């Protein structure tokens, strides 16, 4: 029995010496790096003939979800220099290289974004329209049944774009 205890003690001491390391250098492990594809920045030809187009987009229900999504999709197209989608006017204004982009590709991009969007009234323009259309009931809403002096006072306080235009004309 004593011999068995001695053998067991010897095995334990040997295990301690073998398992303990006195080395101070750290163990180096190599880790495989994953490569991430980064989309190259869109390059535009500076010698290209850029034209401006405007078109109406029907079927948009919100500014953030619809208008911004369409704007992002069109902006990702090769050859598109600038795009602005105005939700209130249901109007898209796009400046693009006519050698790369055409009306059909713009319409296809909008239609691919969602089935509910419909493009109409696509036209080439010299400058984008910036005026909001004044609805005829603007005066009726803020100046209904008032005298001329009261209407002027009302227009002074009115924040609507159409009232601002009328102030400039007066």
N, C-alpha and C positions, 0 to 999 in steps of 0.2 A: 504494500500500500504506500509505503514511503517512497518507493521508486516511482510510482504513478504520480504522486504529488510533485516530485522533482522534475519529471518530464513535463508535466503541465505547467509548472512555473517557468521552465526553460522555454517552452513554446510561447508563453505570454511575453516574456522579456524579449525574445527574438521578434515577435510581432510588433512590439513597441519601437524597437530600433529600426525595423524595416519601414514602418509606416510614418515615422517622424522624419521630416525633412529639415535640414539645417540650411538649405539654400535660401538666399535673400533675393535672388533675381525673380522677378514676376514671370508668371507663365504667360506666353503670348499666344493668343488665339486669333485666327483670321476669320473675319465675317464677310460673307459674300454681299456685296453692295447691289442694290436693285437700281436699275437705270429707269429714269422717268422721262418720258418723251415730252419735251416742251415745244409747244407750237411756235413756229417762227413768226416773228412780227410781220404783219401784212405789209408788203412793199407795193408802192404805187409808182407807176412810170411817170416821172416829172414831165416828159414830153408828150404825154397822152392828151387827147382832146376830151376834157371833162364837160359833160352836159348836165343840166338840171332837169329833173322831172318831178311832177306832182301827180298824185292820184288819191282817190278816195278809197277808204277801206271801210266797208260795212261789216257789221257783226261783232265789233269790239264792245265788250261790256264793262271794262274797267281800265283805268290808266296804268296801274302797275302790272297787272297780270297780262293784259292784252297788248296795249300800246308799247310797253317796254320790251316785251318778248319779241314782237314783230321788229322793233328797232334793232335789237341785238342780232336777230337772225339775218336781217338785211346787211347790217354792219359787218358781219363775218364773211360776206361774199367778197371774192377777189374782184378788185377793180372799183369797189365802192369807197369813195373818199369821205363822204359825210352823209348822215341820215338823221332825220328828225321825224318822229311820228307824234302828231298832235291829236290827242284823244278827243278833246272837245269839238274840234272841227272835223274829226274823222279823216284827217289829211296826212299823207306821208310825203315828205320832201327829201329827195335823194339826189346827191351829186355823185356821178360815176363816170368811169372811162367807157366810152361808147364802143371801143374795140373789144372789151371784155364782157360788159353787161349790156343787156337789152331789155326792152319792156316785158318780153315773154319770161325772161329769167327772174325779173323782179316779181312778176305776178305769180310765177311758180313757187318762189320762196315764200311768199305770203300765204298762198293756198296750202303749202305743205305744213306750215306752222299749225294750222287748225282748219277743219272743214267748214267752220262757221264764217270765216273771213272771205269776203268777196271784193275784188279790186274792180274799180270802175273809173271812168273819166281820166285815164292816164294821158298826160300831155307833157311835152317839152316846154320849159319856160326859160325866160332870160334871167329872172330873179324870182325867188320864192315869195309867195304872198304872205304878208305878215299881219294884215288887217283881219280882225275878226268881224264877221258880218253882224251888223246891227239889226236886231229884230225890230219890226215895226211897233211891237207892243212895248218897247222900252219906255217911251214917253208915257204910254198909257199906264204902265205899272208904277212909275214914280211921280208922275205929274198929272194924273187924271183929275179933270174938273178943277183946274187951277187957272188963275189969271196969268197974263204974260209975265208979270213981275214975280209972281210966285213960282212959275215954271223956271225962271232964271235962277232963283234962289234954290230951288229943288235941284237943278242941274249942277249947281256949285257943290252940293253935298253928295251928289250921286257918284258912286265909284265905278259904275259900269263903263266899259270901253266906248260904247256908242255915245254916251253923254259926254265923255272927254273929247271925242271927235267934234261934237256939236259946239263945245266950248271954244275949241280952236277956230272954228269957222265963224263964230260970232265976233 
